[in-house]
Amino acid sequence: MRVLHVAALPFPSPQGTQGLLHAMLMAHAEAGHDAHLLCYPGHELDLPYTVHRCAAPRPISQRSGPSWQKLALDGALARAFVKLARQGFDLIVAHHVEAAALALALRIPAHFYAHTDLAAELPSYFAPALARPLRWLGARDRVLARCMPTFAVSPLLASRVGGEVPPLPWTIPPPIADEERIAARSSLALQGKRVALYAGNLDRYQGLQPAIAAIARSDLHWVIATESPIRDFARALYPFFGRVRFARLNDERARRRAYAACDFAIVPRDVPGGIPIKLFDALARGVPVVATRNALAGYPFERFCTVVDREWRFELTTEDARPYLRTAHAPARFAAELSARAGRQGAARA
């Protein structure tokens, strides 16, 4: 099968959506498919799938969320999309509303892959006074889902936007060894401490404020692994700043070190719908998780996580999620499901 994924974002980037895209393309490649990605510019990697990039006049931001720069990049992406689609693919998957809207406008047959409830998320990037029109604008993702065959990254998102939910592909990394834990804690001066980890961006839709308040009231030390700017966020940590450590999240080595340093990971999520890929990452590494109900996004992970609804608490479950993930979210299952979809689509065209 020849499959093309299209996403209006930089790649690679230390963010959840990019990590999930890589996992999807790896699943196709490992299944023997000819897998392609069209995206914004970024640095090149040696990968078993092909990455195509649109033109960009200058270096681009790695930050998520809307921007004027992305409008210009989306014009370049549209031109590249038209040329690439002519090469012939069995399945084209357009991620997020930008790529799906381009496919619809350009009349390129594609599946919309919804990653978030944009009506809920979009207002979080702007002033509260703009929330109502932004919710209306964000709800155009429902229109796309009615006009195109649609996938959603979570059961909760499918219930809100529509679409089928293929099993998200995720690979189980090697277990974290005791020596790694000792070295990671030593590097952050956390020997003998009880440590929570937050690994991800610091955008408002994450809903970190209640977690900050709960950690401030506890005796926990906190590792925040992020590539987001920390200056403004650090002000909220002032009352317990001595118990906070910042770490990088720019590659697998840094990510693994952050998880090795912690006793458990926290996964908040204020905006409902999309799945925090940090949840899959923590569970796949065998790290206990404390997560909000929204963060589970309809997946049956309650027995693997401490689920908090209003008040954060830090009692930990002991059931290991890795055997479940190996079966339910095996990359081969994702590749087979999308291959079957491409086969049904080809039969319908014939």
Salt bridges, closest charged atoms under 4 A:
ASP34 OD2 - ARG2 NH1 2.69
ASP34 OD1 - HIS36 NE2 2.96
GLU44 OE2 - ARG53 NE 2.75
GLU98 OE1 - LYS70 NZ 3.19
ASP117 OD1 - ARG142 NH1 2.70
ASP117 OD2 - ARG160 NE 2.55
ASP141 OD1 - ARG142 NH1 3.01
GLU164 OE2 - ARG341 NH2 2.12
GLU180 OE1 - ARG256 NE 2.67
ASP203 OD1 - ARG63 NH2 2.68
GLU227 OE1 - ARG248 NH2 2.73
ASP232 OD1 - ARG231 NE 3.99
ASP232 OD1 - ARG235 NH1 2.90
GLU252 OE1 - ARG285 NH2 2.90
ASP263 OD2 - ARG185 NH2 2.91
ASP281 OD2 - ARG255 NH1 3.26
ASP281 OD1 - ARG285 NE 2.81
GLU302 OE2 - ARG293 NH1 3.37
ASP309 OD1 - ARG293 NE 3.39
GLU311 OE1 - ARG217 NH2 3.79
GLU315 OE1 - ARG313 NE 3.13
GLU319 OE2 - ARG303 NE 3.09
ASP320 OD2 - ARG322 NH2 2.92
